[in-house]
Amino acid sequence: MLVNELLRAADIPNLWAIWDCAAVPKAENRFAPPMAQHAVRQARICADNIVAELTGQALTPFRFQSLGSLASLGRRSAVAEAMGDSLSGFIAWIMWRAIYLTKFPVWDRKIRILGIGS
C-alpha cells in the first residue's frame, strides 16, 4: 500500500499503514526498507499521528535514516554495513550478536541466548 510521509494511505481516507504493509516514501522514487529498525520508528510516528488526527493537532512526517544492516551467516560469521563501513566474518558476527542481545529486555533470556544458562 502506498502511503504518504505521514504514514496515511495515499488514496483511502482514515487508513494508516506501516512496515512491510506500506510503501513509505524515503526520497524521490525510493521507499523505506521493510526492516525492524524502520518499523519500530514508523509505529511510534503512526500512533502519534492517529492521536494527533483525533485531537486536531499537527501530524509528524516519518523521517529516518537507516542505521545499517546486519545478517548472521551462521558458524560465527556475519556481514554488516553500518555508517558507510562494511564488515564480514567473526567481527561482524560479534557486532550482530551484541546488537541482537540488546533487544531482549530480561537477563535470563540474554543468558540463554549466550548459551551460558541451563
GIHU-V421495 format. One record per residue. RES is the residue in one letter. SS is DSSP state (~ for helix, > for strand, _ for the rest). Layout:
res=[RES;RES]
ss=[SS;SS]
This chain:
res=[M;L;V;N;E;L;L;R;A;A;D;I;P;N;L;W;A;I;W;D;C;A;A;V;P;K;A;E;N;R;F;A;P;P;M;A;Q;H;A;V;R;Q;A;R;I;C;A;D;N;I;V;A;E;L;T;G;Q;A;L;T;P;F;R;F;Q;S;L;G;S;L;A;S;L;G;R;R;S;A;V;A;E;A;M;G;D;S;L;S;G;F;I;A;W;I;M;W;R;A;I;Y;L;T;K;F;P;V;W;D;R;K;I;R;I;L;G;I;G;S]
ss=[_;>;>;_;_;_;_;>;>;_;_;_;_;_;_;>;_;_;~;~;~;_;>;>;>;>;>;_;_;>;>;_;_;_;_;~;~;~;~;~;~;~;~;~;~;~;~;~;~;~;~;~;~;~;~;_;_;_;_;_;_;_;_;_;_;_;_;>;>;>;>;>;>;>;_;_;>;>;>;>;>;>;_;_;>;>;>;>;>;~;~;~;~;~;~;~;~;~;~;~;~;~;_;_;_;_;~;~;~;~;~;~;~;~;_;_;_;_]
